[in-house]
Amino acid sequence: MLKKSTLLSTVIICMALALTSCAKRVDTHGNVIKQSQLDKIEIGEHSQRDVAALLGSPTATGTFNNKRWYYFTEKSAVESLGERSLIEREIVIIDFNNQGIATAMTFKDQDDSKAVTPDKATTETHGQTMGIIDQFIDNLSRGL
């Protein structure tokens, strides 16, 4: 009887693990900003300090223009095998003038995204490949 209960327990545990591994998990990255927080920002009135107090530190600032702040929020579903699918992406862009006062607020989402395909070509650099002397010294150091 003890063997049957142990076998049954093992089967139940395995089935529970198999079922939970099939469940989707939703991950949220970035700043989660509510509409009520955005509604409090007054363009032409609030400073960078005021915006930071309301929304927190920006996710990023402009590379060439540090008067532009970006707040990213991304929700993605993680499938059982680790494959990700985008559920939602929101970007809030706030521009400031030279005095640090908010001048504009822009909203973007995943529909505004552009697909980028990385180039598989590589640029050869010195030391990327081993010459015959490098191979000889490497073999000596390995004791071959």
C-alpha positions in Angstrom: 0.0 0.0 0.0 2.9 2.3 0.8 4.3 1.9 -2.7 1.0 2.8 -4.3 0.6 6.0 -2.3 4.2 7.0 -3.1 3.7 6.3 -6.8 0.4 8.3 -6.7 2.1 11.2 -5.0 4.9 11.2 -7.5 2.4 11.2 -10.4 0.4 14.0 -8.9 3.5 16.1 -8.3 4.7 15.5 -11.9 1.3 16.4 -13.3 1.2 19.6 -11.2 4.7 20.6 -12.4 3.8 19.9 -16.0 0.6 22.0 -15.8 2.3 25.0 -14.1 5.1 25.0 -16.6 2.5 25.6 -19.4 1.1 28.7 -17.7 1.9 32.1 -19.1 3.8 34.6 -17.0 3.5 38.3 -17.6 6.6 40.4 -17.0 6.5 44.2 -16.7 9.6 46.2 -17.3 10.3 49.9 -17.0 8.3 52.6 -15.2 4.6 51.8 -14.6 2.9 55.1 -15.0 -0.8 55.7 -14.4 -2.9 58.1 -16.4 -3.8 59.9 -13.1 0.0 60.7 -12.7 0.2 62.1 -16.2 -2.9 64.2 -15.7 -1.1 66.1 -12.9 1.7 67.3 -15.2 1.1 70.8 -16.4 2.9 71.7 -19.6 4.6 75.1 -19.3 4.4 75.0 -15.5 6.1 71.9 -14.1 9.9 71.7 -13.9 12.1 68.6 -14.2 12.1 68.3 -10.5 8.3 68.4 -10.4 8.0 65.7 -13.1 10.6 63.5 -11.3 8.6 63.8 -8.1 5.4 62.8 -9.9 6.8 60.0 -12.2 10.1 59.1 -10.7 13.4 59.1 -12.6 13.2 58.7 -16.3 14.0 55.3 -17.9 16.4 57.2 -20.3 17.3 60.7 -21.4 18.0 61.8 -24.9 21.4 60.9 -26.2 22.0 64.2 -27.9 19.4 66.2 -26.0 19.3 65.7 -22.2 16.2 67.9 -22.1 14.1 65.0 -23.4 13.1 62.3 -20.9 11.7 58.9 -21.8 9.5 56.7 -19.6 9.2 53.1 -21.0 6.7 50.5 -19.9 6.7 47.1 -21.5 4.5 44.1 -20.7 5.4 40.7 -22.3 4.1 37.2 -21.9 6.7 34.5 -21.2 5.6 31.1 -22.6 6.5 27.8 -21.1 9.7 27.4 -23.2 10.9 31.0 -22.5 9.6 32.5 -25.7 8.4 36.1 -25.3 5.5 37.8 -26.9 4.8 41.5 -26.6 1.5 42.4 -24.9 1.9 46.2 -24.6 4.5 48.9 -25.0 4.0 52.5 -23.9 6.5 55.3 -24.1 6.0 58.8 -22.6 8.3 61.4 -23.9 8.6 64.7 -22.0 10.6 67.7 -23.4 11.9 70.5 -21.3 13.2 73.9 -22.3 16.6 75.5 -21.2 15.0 76.6 -17.9 13.9 73.0 -17.2 10.2 73.6 -17.7 8.1 70.9 -19.4 7.2 72.1 -23.0 5.6 68.9 -24.5 4.4 65.4 -23.7 4.3 62.8 -26.4 2.9 59.2 -26.3 4.1 56.3 -28.3 3.1 52.6 -28.3 4.1 49.4 -30.1 2.3 50.5 -33.3 4.9 53.3 -33.6 7.8 50.8 -33.4 10.1 49.9 -36.3 11.3 46.4 -36.9 15.1 46.2 -36.9 17.0 43.2 -38.3 20.5 43.0 -37.0 23.3 42.5 -39.7 25.1 39.2 -39.3 28.3 40.5 -40.9 31.2 41.1 -38.6 34.1 43.5 -38.9 37.5 41.8 -38.7 39.7 43.1 -36.1 43.3 42.4 -35.1 43.6 39.4 -32.9 40.3 37.9 -33.9 41.9 34.9 -35.6 44.9 32.9 -34.5 48.0 32.8 -36.7 50.3 29.8 -37.0 52.6 31.0 -34.2 49.7 31.7 -31.9 48.4 28.2 -32.6 51.8 26.7 -31.9 52.2 28.5 -28.6 48.6 27.6 -27.6 49.3 23.9 -28.3 52.5 24.0 -26.3 50.7 25.6 -23.4 48.1 22.8 -23.5 50.8 20.2 -23.5 49.9 18.7 -26.9 
